[in-house]
Amino acid sequence: MRLFVALEPNTKIIANLTELVRRLAPMAPVRWVHPGNMHVTLKYIGEWDESRLDQVFDALSRVRIASKVKVPLAGLRFVPHERSPRLFWALAENTLPLRQLASIIDARLARLGIAPEVRPYLPHLTLGRLHGRVDLTEMHEAIEELPSREFGTIEPDRFVLYGSMLTPEGPVHRKLEEFPFMMPVSNEVKPALALRY
């Protein structure tokens, strides 16, 4: 199975982004992300042997953070560039506590042999995927007319390990485990296992 670690947006953000997609959907052939699949990735793990899931649970249960994490979502971007985009993102503010959280998770998982990140962390929420050359003129105009490009702030008290399965309708993400944030402590305490396949 494919695994990744992410923050889950709150219902207000999902509602705001769903309304954005409703406005933009008629204007370009974008494969939009289902609201239930929206997330801000902290670490992409990739393919992982299901028999070794407990190792990932244990590594993530040891993550500690020193500061409260807040993640404002504001701004939109076509990636890698507007002339020939493959992805459409809502941007997340790259705050120091968020970068530290991603870095700690990366370091914990590296002990399992998972390749550490070499590129700078660029937090975002993927809204859609594009294929081939697409005329985005109408979509750009609609974005310029938006009353706001601020979609809310994620104020998480936990992060989530997801499993992802590819289906003919697109990827389906399911929570395997939730990890409540814990401040640094002297004794390691593992949270109870939560949701799995």
N, C-alpha and C positions, 0 to 999 in steps of 0.2 A: 504494500500500500504506500501511497505518497503521504508524507506528513509535513505539516508546517505549524509554527507557533504564531499566534496573532492576538490582537485586541479586538473585542467585539464592539461595534458601535451601539449606542443606545437607541431607543425607539424614536426619539426626536430626530436624530441624524438620519436614520433610515427613512423616516417620513419625508424629510426635506430632500434627500437624494432621490427618493422614488418620485417625488413631484418634479424634480429636475429632469429625470429620465422621461417622464410623461410628456414634458414640454419638447424635449429634443428628439425623441424617438421617431417622429414622422419625417425628420429632415435629413436623415442619412442612414444607410444600411449598416448599422452597428449591431454587434451581438452583445446585448446588454446583460450585465451580471444580475442574477436574481437577487432581490433584497435579502433573502435568507443566507446568501453567500457573501455578503459584504463584510469586509474585515480590513484591518491594518496589520500587515505582516510584520512580525518581529524577527522571524528566522524561518527560511525555507529549508527543510531537511531533505526532501526528496524521497526516493524509494527506500523503504525500511522493512526489514523482516518482522512480521507480526509476532514471531516468537521472542523477539528482543524488545518488545514494547515496554516491559517493566524497567529496562535500563533507562529509557527516555523519561518515563514517569519519575524515576528516582532522581535523575539529574535535574529535572525541572523543579522538583519539590524542594531542592536546595537553593533555589534562587532567592536572594534577599535584595531589597532595595532600600536606599537611605532617604529618598525623597518621594513625595507624592507626585504621581504622574498625571499630567493634564495634556490632552492632545486636541488642540483646536483644528478643525477642518475648514480650510478657506482657500479658494483658488482652484482653477481647472487647468489641465495641461494635456496636450497631445504628445505621445511618446513614440519613437525617439524624437520626432520633430513634426511640425505641422504639415510639411510638404508631403510626407509619406508616413503617416502615423499607423502604428499597430495597436496602440493602447490609448485609452482615454481615462485620465485620473482625476480624482479629487485630491488635492494636496493636503498633507498633514504637517503642522508646524514641527520642525525638527528641534524640539527642546532638549536641553541637557539631560533631564531625568529620563526622557524617552530613549535617547541615545545610550545612556548608561544601562538601561534595562535591556535593550537589544544586545549590547556588548556583553553583559553578564550571562545572558542566555546563550550567546554564541560561545563564550568560554566554557560554560558548563557542558555543552553538547560536544565541543571539540574533544573532550576527554573520552568520548565514545568513538572517536575516529571520524566524526562528521567534519567535513572541511570547513575551516573558519572563513569568515567573510574577508575578502581582500578589497572590495570597493566600499566607499563611504556609504553609510546608511542613509537611505532616502525614503522616508515614510510617506505612504500614500494609500489611497483606497481605489482600487480599480473599478471603474464603472462600466467599461465596455471594451470590446476588441473589434478591430477593423481588419479587413482582408482586401488586398489589392488597392488600386487607386480609386479613391472615393472623392466625389465633389462635396466639400465641406462648407461651401460658401453660405448656404442657408443656415447651417448649424452655427457657424461663427457669428452670423448676424444675430441669431437668437441668444447666444451667450452674451454678446455685447449689450443686449436689451434686458438682461436679467436684473431685477431690483437689487440683488445681493449675491455674492459668491461666498458668503459665510454660511456654513451648514450646521454649526454647533460644535460642542466640545465633548470629547470622550473623557470622562473622569473615572477611569477603571479602578476596581478594587481587586482585579484578578486578570490573569491572562489564560489563554486557552490553547491546548494542543488539538489540532484538527487532523482528521484523516480525509483524504480526497479521493474520490472514485470518478473515473471518466465514464460517461454514459452518452448514448446518441444525442441526448438533449443538452449535453454539456456537463461540466464537472459538478459533482454533488459533494459538499463539505459537511462533515459530521463531527460534532464534539466528541473527543475521546476522553478528555480530562480537563478539569478546570483547576487552576492553581491560584488560590487567594494570595494577594501580596502580603508578605511578612517582612517586618523590619529586621535588621540584623540582630541575631541573638547568639548566645554562647553555645547552646545545644541545638543540633539539627533536629527539626520536627517535620516529619513527613505528613502531608495532608491525606485525608481519606480519599481513596480512589472514587471518582465520580462517574461520568458518562463514558461508555465505551460502545463499540459496535455491538 
